[in-house]
Amino acid sequence: MPDLPELPSDLRAMLDAVRQIGRPRLVGGGVRDWLLGIAAKDFDVEVGGVDFESLQRALGRFGATDVVGRSFGVLKVRSRASGQEYDFSLPRRESKTGAGHRGFAVQPDPELSDAAAAARRDFTVNAIALDPFTGELIDPHGGQRDLATRTLRHTSAAFAEDPLRVLRGMQLAARFDFTLAPETAALCRTISSTFAELPVERVWGEWEKWATKSTRPSRGLAVLEESGWLPHFPEIAALRGTPQDPDWHPEGDVFTHTQHCLDALVALAGWCDLAPARRRLLMFAVLAHDFGKPATTARAEKRGVLRWVSLGHEAAGGPLAIQFLRRIGAPLDHDAPVSALVTNHLAHHHGQAGFSATSVRRLARKLAPATIDDLALVMRADANGRPPLLSPESHARIDELVAQAHALALDDAAPKPLLLGRHLIALGLKPGPRFQPLLDAAFEAQLDGAFADEASGAEWLRQHLSLPGN
């Protein structure tokens, strides 16, 4: 067992105070992460043997206490010393009273045993408690055993009462490279019909964790398939069984290819250093990059041989990516960048003869608000998702595209119009319906390289309008 986790001094002081009146335990994901050797960022505390009022009094001197969760036996304390918020709760019983994630009656029970309190948790790996003073692990459901084998196993039959736990299993498997226990997969299949009970914002919460925190995202898709929940995400489900040419894709069907691509993305250098918002967009773009293949894949002759081809799958995939994002409740600002990355993910294959400045400018414009640097990461993940094949030619073309974009200062931003309405007014034109077509034509000329600064742009405009020079 590793050394006791290093706790913030203000939390340690709170635990000392609570110890005088009850039985504090560190519980949940913080204990799991500590046992996995991962620096735990959050620790929840469950306190037995004390009533809610006494717990609130003991903690009130450390900062503001939020009693919104009183009926659930939950107390949030915002530390006066650090501003950090900590969750303290009483052991509680739960019983199913209705449909959905919120259909529970919760009854705090200070006298509940450690084993009974742990039984309400989702997976055994999340049902391990730690005595922060003695270092004793309270593990009545075999969570340490399952951590050692990287297994997600439900703690009790009560798992089936909350369908969100299946999606929680999806993102936990992806974050920690867990596999789903066969009996847990079987239990998940029996509650597949309850997916419709879940509010879309809760569905998004689990997908968001999958997209930003995964270390092996393919495991999340495997859990969806093994649990029988993949049909709830038909854009992904359709990838299973969609064939690919074995010479180009020896790894198997499009579902398997997508799994490899997702794992390749998180293996790219610098992935962990990207901002969570960017990781999210890139992960969904790679997940969706071949959504168009099921509808476009057919046998066709190519260089005299019948092969599986998917002509036009990039364009077909853009609307399906948006459809999927709406299905899982993603923020609306994800639609445009993810769709653009999906639609253009083969742009490097159109540059065998080199990438002209004009083509790169136009590509950057089509991608906005995504960028060519974003697209390059999606392309590299796609190229690396065909084991055991390597793709040095693809990576060379991606390198060339990125180099040209950097030379044009377009790697992380789309080109902006140099000519604006004020330039038209300076030439004596009056604002009116004619302005926008002129500005559109000017921008197209700029993208084609007709001018590169305001002065040359103004000269182009004079010539375009057949106006005399200065």
C-alpha positions as CSV (number, residue, x, y, z in Angstrom):
1,M,0.0,0.0,0.0
2,P,1.4,3.5,-0.9
3,D,2.1,6.0,1.9
4,L,-1.0,7.8,3.2
5,P,-2.1,10.5,0.7
6,E,-0.8,14.0,1.4
7,L,-3.9,16.0,2.4
8,P,-4.2,19.8,2.4
9,S,-3.6,21.2,5.8
10,D,-7.1,22.8,6.0
11,L,-8.8,19.4,5.2
12,R,-6.6,17.7,7.8
13,A,-7.7,20.2,10.4
14,M,-11.3,19.5,9.5
15,L,-10.8,15.8,9.8
16,D,-9.2,16.3,13.2
17,A,-12.3,18.2,14.3
18,V,-14.7,15.7,12.9
19,R,-12.8,12.8,14.5
20,Q,-13.9,14.2,17.9
21,I,-17.6,13.5,17.2
22,G,-17.7,10.8,14.5
23,R,-16.0,8.3,12.3
24,P,-14.5,10.1,9.2
25,R,-13.5,8.1,6.1
26,L,-12.0,9.2,2.8
27,V,-14.2,7.6,0.1
28,G,-14.8,7.5,-3.6
29,G,-12.5,8.4,-6.6
30,G,-9.8,10.0,-4.5
31,V,-9.1,6.8,-2.7
32,R,-9.2,4.9,-6.0
33,D,-6.7,7.3,-7.7
34,W,-4.4,7.2,-4.7
35,L,-4.3,3.4,-4.8
36,L,-3.6,3.6,-8.6
37,G,-0.6,5.9,-7.9
38,I,-2.4,8.8,-9.4
39,A,-2.2,12.2,-7.6
40,A,-5.7,12.6,-6.1
41,K,-7.2,16.0,-6.6
42,D,-10.4,15.6,-4.7
43,F,-11.2,13.7,-1.6
44,D,-14.8,13.2,-0.3
45,V,-15.3,12.5,3.3
46,E,-18.1,10.2,4.7
47,V,-18.6,10.6,8.5
48,G,-20.5,7.9,10.4
49,G,-21.7,8.0,14.0
50,V,-22.8,11.7,14.0
51,D,-26.0,13.6,13.1
52,F,-26.1,16.3,10.5
53,E,-26.4,19.3,12.9
54,S,-23.4,18.2,15.0
55,L,-21.3,17.7,11.8
56,Q,-22.3,21.2,10.6
57,R,-21.4,22.8,13.9
58,A,-18.0,21.1,13.9
59,L,-17.2,22.3,10.4
60,G,-18.7,25.7,10.6
61,R,-15.6,27.3,12.2
62,F,-13.6,26.4,9.1
63,G,-15.7,28.3,6.6
64,A,-19.1,28.7,4.9
65,T,-21.2,25.6,4.9
66,D,-23.7,24.9,2.2
67,V,-26.6,22.8,3.4
68,V,-28.3,22.4,0.0
69,G,-27.7,18.7,0.3
70,R,-29.2,18.4,3.8
71,S,-31.9,15.9,2.7
72,F,-29.1,13.7,1.2
73,G,-26.9,14.1,4.2
74,V,-24.3,16.2,2.2
75,L,-22.5,19.2,3.5
76,K,-20.2,21.4,1.4
77,V,-17.6,23.4,3.2
78,R,-15.7,26.2,1.6
79,S,-12.5,26.6,3.4
80,R,-11.8,30.0,4.8
81,A,-8.1,29.3,4.7
82,S,-7.8,28.2,1.1
83,G,-11.1,28.8,-0.7
84,Q,-11.2,25.1,-1.6
85,E,-14.5,23.3,-1.3
86,Y,-14.8,19.9,0.4
87,D,-17.7,17.5,0.5
88,F,-18.7,15.8,3.8
89,S,-21.6,13.4,3.9
90,L,-23.3,11.0,6.2
91,P,-23.7,7.3,5.3
92,R,-27.1,6.9,3.6
93,R,-29.6,4.4,2.4
94,E,-31.1,4.7,-1.1
95,S,-34.3,3.1,-2.5
96,K,-35.7,3.4,-6.0
97,T,-38.9,5.3,-6.1
98,G,-39.3,6.2,-9.8
99,A,-37.7,6.3,-13.2
100,G,-34.5,8.1,-14.1
101,H,-31.4,9.2,-12.4
102,R,-33.2,11.2,-9.8
103,G,-35.9,8.6,-8.9
104,F,-34.5,7.8,-5.5
105,A,-35.5,8.2,-1.9
106,V,-32.4,9.0,0.2
107,Q,-32.2,8.5,4.0
108,P,-29.1,9.5,5.9
109,D,-28.2,6.9,8.5
110,P,-25.3,7.8,10.8
111,E,-25.3,4.2,12.2
112,L,-24.9,2.5,8.8
113,S,-21.9,0.1,8.7
114,D,-19.0,0.7,6.4
115,A,-20.0,-2.3,4.3
116,A,-23.6,-1.2,3.9
117,A,-22.6,2.3,3.1
118,A,-20.2,1.1,0.4
119,A,-22.8,-1.1,-1.2
120,R,-24.7,1.8,-2.7
121,R,-21.6,2.9,-4.7
122,D,-21.4,2.0,-8.4
123,F,-18.3,-0.1,-8.8
124,T,-16.1,-2.0,-6.4
125,V,-13.1,0.2,-7.2
126,N,-15.1,3.2,-6.1
127,A,-16.3,1.5,-2.9
128,I,-13.0,1.5,-1.0
129,A,-12.8,3.7,2.1
130,L,-9.7,4.9,3.9
131,D,-9.3,5.8,7.6
132,P,-7.2,9.0,7.2
133,F,-5.6,8.5,10.7
134,T,-4.7,4.8,10.8
135,G,-4.3,4.1,7.1
136,E,-6.7,1.2,7.3
137,L,-8.5,0.4,4.1
138,I,-12.1,-0.6,4.4
139,D,-12.8,-2.7,1.3
140,P,-15.8,-5.0,1.9
141,H,-16.5,-5.6,-1.8
142,G,-13.1,-6.5,-3.1
143,G,-12.2,-3.2,-4.8
144,Q,-8.5,-3.7,-4.3
145,R,-8.6,-7.0,-6.1
146,D,-10.5,-5.4,-9.0
147,L,-8.0,-2.5,-9.1
148,A,-5.2,-5.0,-9.5
149,T,-6.8,-6.6,-12.5
150,R,-8.2,-3.3,-13.9
151,T,-11.8,-4.7,-13.7
152,L,-15.0,-2.7,-13.4
153,R,-17.4,-4.8,-11.4
154,H,-20.7,-3.6,-9.9
155,T,-20.8,-3.4,-6.2
156,S,-24.4,-4.7,-5.7
157,A,-27.6,-5.4,-7.6
158,A,-28.6,-1.8,-6.8
159,F,-26.3,-0.8,-9.7
160,A,-29.3,-1.5,-12.0
161,E,-31.4,1.2,-10.3
162,D,-29.3,4.1,-11.9
163,P,-28.7,3.8,-15.6
164,L,-26.2,6.6,-15.6
165,R,-23.8,4.1,-14.1
166,V,-23.4,2.4,-17.4
167,L,-22.0,5.6,-19.0
168,R,-19.9,6.2,-15.9
169,G,-18.4,2.8,-16.6
170,M,-17.8,3.8,-20.2
171,Q,-15.7,6.8,-19.2
172,L,-14.0,5.1,-16.3
173,A,-12.8,2.3,-18.5
174,A,-11.4,4.8,-21.0
175,R,-9.7,6.8,-18.3
176,F,-8.0,4.0,-16.4
177,D,-7.9,1.2,-19.0
178,F,-10.4,-0.9,-17.2
179,T,-12.4,-3.9,-18.6
180,L,-16.0,-4.6,-17.8
181,A,-16.6,-7.8,-15.7
182,P,-18.8,-10.2,-17.7
183,E,-21.5,-10.3,-15.0
184,T,-21.6,-6.5,-14.9
185,A,-21.9,-6.4,-18.7
186,A,-24.8,-8.8,-18.4
187,L,-26.5,-6.6,-15.8
188,C,-26.0,-3.5,-18.0
189,R,-27.8,-5.3,-20.9
190,T,-30.9,-5.9,-18.8
191,I,-31.3,-2.1,-18.2
192,S,-30.5,-0.9,-21.7
193,S,-34.1,0.3,-22.2
194,T,-33.7,2.8,-19.3
195,F,-31.3,4.9,-21.3
196,A,-34.2,7.1,-22.3
197,E,-34.7,8.1,-18.7
198,L,-31.4,9.9,-18.5
199,P,-31.4,13.7,-18.9
200,V,-29.2,14.7,-21.8
201,E,-27.1,16.9,-19.6
202,R,-26.1,13.9,-17.5
203,V,-25.3,11.9,-20.7
204,W,-23.0,14.8,-21.8
205,G,-21.3,14.9,-18.4
206,E,-20.0,11.3,-18.9
207,W,-19.1,11.8,-22.6
208,E,-17.2,15.0,-21.7
209,K,-15.1,13.1,-19.2
210,W,-14.4,10.4,-21.8
211,A,-13.3,13.1,-24.3
212,T,-11.0,15.0,-22.0
213,K,-9.6,12.4,-19.5
214,S,-9.2,9.2,-21.5
215,T,-5.9,7.4,-21.6
216,R,-7.3,4.6,-23.7
217,P,-10.5,5.8,-25.2
218,S,-11.1,2.6,-27.2
219,R,-12.0,0.9,-23.9
220,G,-15.0,3.2,-23.5
221,L,-16.4,2.1,-26.9
222,A,-15.7,-1.5,-25.9
223,V,-17.8,-1.0,-22.7
224,L,-20.7,0.4,-24.8
225,E,-20.6,-2.6,-27.0
226,E,-20.2,-5.2,-24.3
227,S,-23.0,-3.6,-22.2
228,G,-25.5,-3.6,-25.1
229,W,-25.7,0.2,-25.0
230,L,-24.0,0.9,-28.4
231,P,-27.3,1.1,-30.2
232,H,-28.2,4.2,-28.2
233,F,-25.4,5.9,-30.3
234,P,-26.3,4.8,-33.8
235,E,-23.6,6.8,-35.5
236,I,-21.0,4.8,-33.7
237,A,-22.9,1.5,-33.8
238,A,-23.1,1.7,-37.6
239,L,-19.3,1.5,-37.8
240,R,-19.3,-2.1,-36.5
241,G,-19.3,-4.4,-39.5
242,T,-18.6,-1.7,-42.1
243,P,-15.8,-3.3,-44.1
244,Q,-12.6,-1.7,-45.3
245,D,-10.0,-2.7,-47.9
246,P,-7.7,-5.1,-46.1
247,D,-4.6,-3.9,-48.0
248,W,-5.1,-0.4,-46.6
249,H,-6.9,-1.3,-43.3
250,P,-5.6,-4.7,-42.1
251,E,-6.9,-3.9,-38.6
252,G,-10.5,-4.7,-39.5
253,D,-13.8,-2.9,-39.8
254,V,-14.4,0.8,-39.3
255,F,-15.3,0.4,-35.6
256,T,-12.0,-1.2,-34.9
257,H,-10.2,1.4,-37.0
258,T,-11.8,4.2,-35.0
259,Q,-10.8,2.6,-31.7
260,H,-7.2,2.5,-32.9
261,C,-7.4,6.1,-34.1
262,L,-8.7,7.3,-30.7
263,D,-5.9,5.5,-28.9
264,A,-3.4,6.9,-31.4
265,L,-4.6,10.4,-30.7
266,V,-4.0,10.3,-27.0
267,A,-0.5,8.8,-27.7
268,L,0.6,11.8,-29.7
269,A,3.3,13.9,-28.2
270,G,1.9,16.8,-26.3
271,W,-1.6,15.5,-26.0
272,C,-1.8,15.7,-22.3
273,D,-0.6,19.4,-22.4
274,L,-3.5,20.5,-24.6
275,A,-6.3,22.5,-22.9
276,P,-9.3,20.3,-22.0
277,A,-11.5,22.2,-24.5
278,R,-9.2,21.4,-27.4
279,R,-8.8,17.8,-26.3
280,R,-12.6,17.5,-26.3
281,L,-13.0,18.8,-29.9
282,L,-10.2,16.6,-31.3
283,M,-11.4,13.5,-29.6
284,F,-14.9,13.9,-31.0
285,A,-13.5,14.7,-34.4
286,V,-11.5,11.5,-34.4
287,L,-14.5,9.5,-33.1
288,A,-16.6,10.9,-35.9
289,H,-14.1,11.1,-38.7
290,D,-15.5,8.0,-40.5
291,F,-19.2,8.3,-39.6
292,G,-19.8,8.8,-43.3
293,K,-18.4,5.4,-44.3
294,P,-21.4,3.1,-43.5
295,A,-23.6,5.0,-46.0
296,T,-20.9,5.3,-48.7
297,T,-19.0,2.0,-48.5
298,A,-19.4,-0.3,-51.6
299,R,-17.4,-2.7,-53.8
300,A,-16.0,-0.9,-56.8
301,E,-13.2,-1.4,-59.3
302,K,-10.1,0.4,-58.4
303,R,-7.0,0.0,-60.6
304,G,-8.5,-3.1,-62.1
305,V,-9.3,-4.8,-58.8
306,L,-12.6,-4.9,-56.9
307,R,-12.1,-3.2,-53.6
308,W,-14.1,-1.7,-50.7
309,V,-14.2,2.0,-51.2
310,S,-16.0,4.8,-49.4
311,L,-16.2,7.7,-51.9
312,G,-17.4,10.9,-50.4
313,H,-17.4,9.7,-46.8
314,E,-15.7,12.8,-45.5
315,A,-18.6,15.1,-46.7
316,A,-21.2,12.6,-45.6
317,G,-19.7,12.4,-42.1
318,G,-20.0,16.1,-41.3
319,P,-23.8,16.2,-40.7
320,L,-23.6,12.9,-38.9
321,A,-21.0,14.3,-36.5
322,I,-23.4,17.2,-35.7
323,Q,-26.2,14.7,-35.2
324,F,-24.2,12.7,-32.7
325,L,-23.1,15.8,-30.8
326,R,-26.7,16.9,-30.5
327,R,-27.7,13.4,-29.3
328,I,-25.2,13.5,-26.4
329,G,-25.9,17.1,-25.5
330,A,-22.6,18.6,-26.4
331,P,-22.4,22.5,-26.4
332,L,-23.5,24.0,-29.7
333,D,-20.1,25.5,-30.3
334,H,-18.7,22.0,-30.9
335,D,-20.7,21.5,-34.1
336,A,-18.8,23.7,-36.5
337,P,-15.2,22.8,-35.6
338,V,-15.9,19.0,-35.2
339,S,-17.9,19.0,-38.5
340,A,-15.1,20.9,-40.3
341,L,-12.4,18.6,-39.1
342,V,-14.4,15.5,-40.1
343,T,-15.2,16.9,-43.6
344,N,-11.6,17.8,-44.3
345,H,-9.7,15.0,-42.6
346,L,-8.3,13.7,-45.9
347,A,-7.2,17.1,-47.2
348,H,-3.5,16.0,-47.0
349,H,-4.2,13.3,-49.7
350,H,-5.2,16.0,-52.1
351,G,-1.8,17.6,-51.9
352,Q,0.4,15.0,-53.6
353,A,1.7,17.7,-56.0
354,G,2.4,20.0,-53.1
355,F,0.2,22.5,-51.2
356,S,-0.1,25.9,-52.8
357,A,-0.5,29.0,-50.7
358,T,-4.0,29.4,-52.2
359,S,-5.1,25.9,-51.3
360,V,-3.8,26.3,-47.7
361,R,-5.6,29.6,-47.3
362,R,-8.8,28.1,-48.5
363,L,-8.4,25.1,-46.3
364,A,-7.8,27.3,-43.2
365,R,-10.9,29.2,-44.1
366,K,-13.0,26.1,-44.4
367,L,-11.8,24.7,-41.0
368,A,-12.5,27.9,-39.0
369,P,-13.0,27.9,-36.0
370,A,-10.9,24.8,-36.0
371,T,-7.3,25.2,-37.3
372,I,-4.8,23.4,-39.5
373,D,-2.9,22.4,-36.4
374,D,-6.0,20.8,-35.1
375,L,-6.6,19.0,-38.5
376,A,-3.0,17.8,-38.5
377,L,-3.5,16.0,-35.1
378,V,-6.7,14.4,-36.5
379,M,-4.9,13.3,-39.6
380,R,-2.0,11.8,-37.6
381,A,-4.3,9.8,-35.4
382,D,-6.1,8.5,-38.5
383,A,-2.8,7.6,-40.2
384,N,-1.6,5.8,-37.0
385,G,-4.9,3.9,-36.6
386,R,-4.1,1.1,-39.1
387,P,-1.8,-1.4,-37.2
388,P,0.5,-2.9,-38.1
389,L,0.8,-0.6,-41.1
390,L,2.9,2.5,-40.8
391,S,2.2,5.6,-42.8
392,P,5.4,7.6,-43.4
393,E,4.0,9.0,-46.7
394,S,0.9,10.3,-44.9
395,H,2.9,11.9,-42.2
396,A,5.3,13.5,-44.7
397,R,2.3,15.1,-46.5
398,I,0.9,16.3,-43.1
399,D,4.3,17.8,-42.3
400,E,4.3,19.6,-45.6
401,L,0.8,21.0,-45.1
402,V,1.7,22.2,-41.6
403,A,5.0,23.8,-42.8
404,Q,3.1,25.7,-45.5
405,A,0.5,26.8,-43.0
406,H,3.2,28.0,-40.6
407,A,4.9,29.9,-43.4
408,L,1.6,31.6,-44.1
409,A,0.9,32.2,-40.4
410,L,-2.2,30.1,-40.8
411,D,-1.4,27.2,-38.5
412,D,-3.6,28.3,-35.6
413,A,-5.9,30.8,-37.3
414,A,-7.9,31.3,-40.5
415,P,-7.1,34.2,-42.8
416,K,-9.1,37.4,-42.1
417,P,-10.3,39.8,-44.8
418,L,-7.8,42.7,-45.4
419,L,-10.4,44.8,-47.1
420,L,-13.4,46.1,-45.1
421,G,-16.2,48.5,-45.6
422,R,-14.1,51.5,-44.6
423,H,-11.8,50.8,-47.6
424,L,-14.8,51.0,-50.0
425,I,-15.9,54.3,-48.4
426,A,-12.3,55.7,-48.7
427,L,-12.6,55.1,-52.5
428,G,-15.8,57.2,-52.5
429,L,-18.4,54.4,-52.5
430,K,-21.5,54.9,-50.4
431,P,-22.7,52.0,-48.2
432,G,-25.4,49.9,-49.8
433,P,-26.3,46.5,-51.2
434,R,-23.3,46.6,-53.4
435,F,-20.8,46.5,-50.5
436,Q,-21.1,42.8,-49.5
437,P,-20.6,41.3,-53.0
438,L,-17.6,43.6,-53.4
439,L,-16.1,42.6,-50.1
440,D,-16.8,38.9,-50.9
441,A,-15.0,39.2,-54.2
442,A,-12.1,41.0,-52.5
443,F,-11.7,38.2,-50.0
444,E,-11.7,35.5,-52.7
445,A,-9.0,37.4,-54.5
446,Q,-7.0,37.7,-51.3
447,L,-7.3,33.9,-50.8
448,D,-6.1,33.4,-54.3
449,G,-3.0,35.5,-53.5
450,A,-3.9,38.6,-55.6
451,F,-2.8,40.8,-52.7
452,A,-1.3,40.4,-49.2
453,D,-1.7,43.8,-47.5
454,E,-4.1,46.7,-47.3
455,A,-2.2,48.9,-49.8
456,S,-2.0,46.2,-52.5
457,G,-5.6,45.3,-51.7
458,A,-6.7,48.9,-52.3
459,E,-4.9,48.9,-55.6
460,W,-6.7,45.6,-56.6
461,L,-10.0,47.2,-55.6
462,R,-9.4,50.2,-57.8
463,Q,-8.6,48.0,-60.7
464,H,-11.6,45.8,-60.0
465,L,-13.8,48.9,-60.0
466,S,-12.0,50.5,-62.9
467,L,-11.2,53.5,-60.8
468,P,-8.3,55.8,-61.6
469,G,-5.2,55.5,-59.4
470,N,-3.8,58.1,-57.1
